[in-house]
Amino acid sequence: MRAALWFLALFGVAVASALFAGNNQGTVTLFWPPHRIDLSLNLVLLLLTLGFVTLYAALRALATLLALPRRARRWRLHQKERAMHGAMLDAVALFMAGRFLRSRKTAMEALSQEVTLAQADAHVPHAHQLRALAHLVSAEASQALQDQPQRDHHLQQALLHAPDNGTQHERELREGIQMRAAHWALANREPQAALDWLTSLPQGAARRTLALRLKLKAARRARHTQSALDTARLLSKHRAFSAEAGESIVRGLAIELINDAHDPAQLQHTWQTLEAAERAMPELVIHAAQRLVALGGTPATVRQWLLPVWQKMVDAPSALPEHHATRLVRTLESALDAVDSNWLARIEAAAQANPRDTRLQYLAGMACLKRQLWGKAQQLLTQAAQQLPDASLRRSAWQHLAELSERRGDHTAAAQAWKSAALASAD
C-alpha cells in the first residue's frame, strides 16, 4: 500500500512538472556589459537544481573524508571493546569448565583491555560492573585453587568497583559478591565469617532464599541453634523446602535446642519459645519429656507435656508409629512417681478401652505398682508380659513380676520370672 502511494505521488509530481515546464514561456536575462544573455526559465531552474545537488554531494564527500580518522579510531575502540567482552565470556566459560588458571588469566586480560579503553578516553557505560565481575571470576578461580591471598585481593577489588551507594545494578552486584564470599567462608569451614558477610547484607537481600539457605548452614555449623531454627522456620514459610523436609529440619533443630538446656528451668523456657505446631510434634514432645526427666524435672510437668501425644495414641492407636508409642510408654513410666488419681484413671480407662494393646496394659500395671496396688499390678503385668512387642518393655515387665513374687515369698515364680527377663534381654 505504501509503495502504491509513493508511485501515485511520483506520478503527480511528474504531471505537475510537465504541465509547468511545457507551458512555461518565461525567460531569464543576464546582463554582462556589453553582453546580454537570455535563458529559458526551465533551463535556469534545472541548472540551479544541478548546482545544488553537486554542491551538496561535494560537501558530503568532504565531510566523509574529514571523518575518516575519527571513524577509524572508533572502529579500533569497538574492536577492543568486543575483545574485552569476549575475554570476559571466555573467562566465565573456562571457569565453568574447571580450567581455573586460564579463567583467572583471561579475566585479567579483560581488565587490562578495559584499562586500555579508559586510557583512550573511551567511555564504557558498564565499566564498573565489568571490573567487578572480572575480579569476582578471578576470586572464584582463586577459591577453587585454594589461593586465599589472591582470592581476598580480588574480592576487595570487586567490592571496591561495586559500591553500596552506586546504581541499582551495582548494588545488586555487590550483594551477589557478599553472598559468594559467605559461600566461600562456609566451604573453608569458617561459619562465623559467613555469618558476618550475611549480616552485612541489606535487609531485603538478607531475606532472600539464597541468603537464608546460607545463613541456615552457617548457623548450624557455628552451633547457633536458635538462629538456625528461626531461619529454618522462615525458609519453610517461603516454601524453600518440601513440607516433609521443612518439618524434619525444624524438628532436628528444636531437638538440638532442647539438648542444649542444662536445667529444668532453662528447658521449660526453651519449650515455651517453640511454636504451637512444633510443640504438637509427637517425636519432639517425647524427646523434650525425656530430657526433662533426665534433668530432674517434676513428673507432673512431664505428664502435662505428654498429655496431647497420649490422647492422640489413645484415640487412634495406629496414628502413632510403633517406636514413638514405645518411647511414650517408657517416658510416662519414668514419670509415674506420685501419680495422681486422674492420671491413674486415665491410664486404666485407656487399657480397658484397648485390651489388645499390651503397652497400655503394661503402663497400667506400672501405674498400679507405683500406687502400691500389688495384686492388680501383678495381674496387668502378667497379661502384658507374654505379648509385649518391645524387648525392653518385656524385660521390664518380667523384672517387676519377679520382684512382686519375691515380695510374696514365691521364690519359684520369682526365679521363673527372672529367667524370662534374661531371655527377653537376649532378644
Secondary structure as GFF3:
##gff-version 3
##sequence-region A 1 427
A	DSSP	alpha_helix	2	22	.	.	.	ID=ss1
A	DSSP	beta_strand	27	32	.	.	.	ID=ss2
A	DSSP	beta_strand	35	40	.	.	.	ID=ss3
A	DSSP	alpha_helix	41	96	.	.	.	ID=ss4
A	DSSP	alpha_helix	100	119	.	.	.	ID=ss5
A	DSSP	alpha_helix	127	144	.	.	.	ID=ss6
A	DSSP	alpha_helix	148	160	.	.	.	ID=ss7
A	DSSP	alpha_helix	168	187	.	.	.	ID=ss8
A	DSSP	alpha_helix	191	199	.	.	.	ID=ss9
A	DSSP	alpha_helix	203	206	.	.	.	ID=ss10
A	DSSP	alpha_helix	209	221	.	.	.	ID=ss11
A	DSSP	alpha_helix	225	237	.	.	.	ID=ss12
A	DSSP	alpha_helix	243	259	.	.	.	ID=ss13
A	DSSP	alpha_helix	264	273	.	.	.	ID=ss14
A	DSSP	alpha_helix	276	279	.	.	.	ID=ss15
A	DSSP	alpha_helix	282	294	.	.	.	ID=ss16
A	DSSP	alpha_helix	299	315	.	.	.	ID=ss17
A	DSSP	three_ten_helix	317	319	.	.	.	ID=ss18
A	DSSP	alpha_helix	322	334	.	.	.	ID=ss19
A	DSSP	alpha_helix	341	353	.	.	.	ID=ss20
A	DSSP	alpha_helix	358	370	.	.	.	ID=ss21
A	DSSP	alpha_helix	374	385	.	.	.	ID=ss22
A	DSSP	alpha_helix	391	408	.	.	.	ID=ss23
A	DSSP	alpha_helix	411	426	.	.	.	ID=ss24
###
